[in-house]
Each structure stands twice: as C-alpha cells, then as structure tokens.
Amino acid sequence: VFIEEKQLVAQKNNGYSLYLAKKVNGSFTVIWQSKGPVATVGSPSYSYMNMFDVSTPSYMVNYTYDPVKTGGVIFTPSGKSKGLDTGQTVTLDKNGIFGTPANDGTEGEIIIKNSLQANPKAILQDSQGNNIWVNEKSGMDIGTTTLTPKYEYMIWFENYQENGSLISKNVSESMKVKMTDGENKIITYTDEGKWVNGGPANQ
C-alpha cells in the first residue's frame, strides 16, 4: 500500500489511522489491522510504502453474547478460542466448550456444530487470536454454522479505533481488494485522495 506524500501528511495531521479488514460470510465487520498516525515503540505508523502480510493459513474460533446489564453491572460471556484450519469442523458443546477439530469439512470453509443455547455469536480470529470477524446479524442456532473467510480486504483511513473493534457504520472512502491465495497486490492512495490499483505515479 503506497500513500502519496501530500495525503501522507494530510492523514497524519488529521490524526487518522490506516485500517484493514477481511471479508467473512460476505461482510466486513471488525478492524483486523490498524496503523496509527504516530509511531510508538513496538507499534510502527503507516508511511509512504506499507506491506501487509494478509496470509492466514490457520484461524481460531470463539463466540460471544450481547452484553447484559443487570444492577449496574455489564456481563458479556465468551469461550476459550480454538485453533483450526479451513476445511475443518469443530463442535461447540452445551457448556460452551469447543472440541477437537476434525478434517471432515469443506475446503475454504470452517464449520461450527453448535449445541450451546441462547444464540451465541460466532467470532473468527487469526492464528494470534486477533478478531477478524464477528457475526453481528444473528447468533448461532443449534446445529451447523458455516464461516467462509474470503481473500477480499477493505482498507481505509478513519479516526482512531482499536484492533478487534467493530467497524463504524460511516466508513470514509475505502478500497476493496480481491486476491487469490498467494497473490501480491499493489494499491495507492493518491495525492488527490483516491484509491487506485498499482503503484504511485512518481515512484
């Protein structure tokens, strides 16, 4: 990802961060990667040239519920994340514990066989446990839930939000990039404030 210098200065002066999200089940719901306008120790800022390694050969799954407020206390339960690869299935039992993944699924999909009541919301994470996607539309019914991560990404600038937080509904100008497994793509945010395919004009 190239950011031409006029926009590099403008975005940093605005205090905007650079965000990356991954499409799962046809939607982008969670900020997967974010790079802030100011570099700190262990957390570099975005620059003129930025490389994202977006390969995710393995994933983790988890679940959550909508927060419940009782007597001034907010309670949100979730489980222990379980690692698995696409093409595998995993059982979520009635106690909210994931079983051992099995290699009996469909290539490119992750299947959760859910037995947990009250419609828990599925979460897909990368192999480091960073949230990639949260099912915001509905919870999991009893039975089979399929997660389909795609090689499609969205990138944009916006005010500061933390990794793993839900994407705000008013995303500014963004670019969506489709890739195949192992493919490299180059995109540029031009001095005019537009996303384009390819490298900068005056590289």
Order of alpha helices (4+ residues) and beta strands (2+ residues): beta-alpha-beta-beta-beta-beta-beta-beta-beta-beta-beta-beta-beta-beta-beta-beta-beta
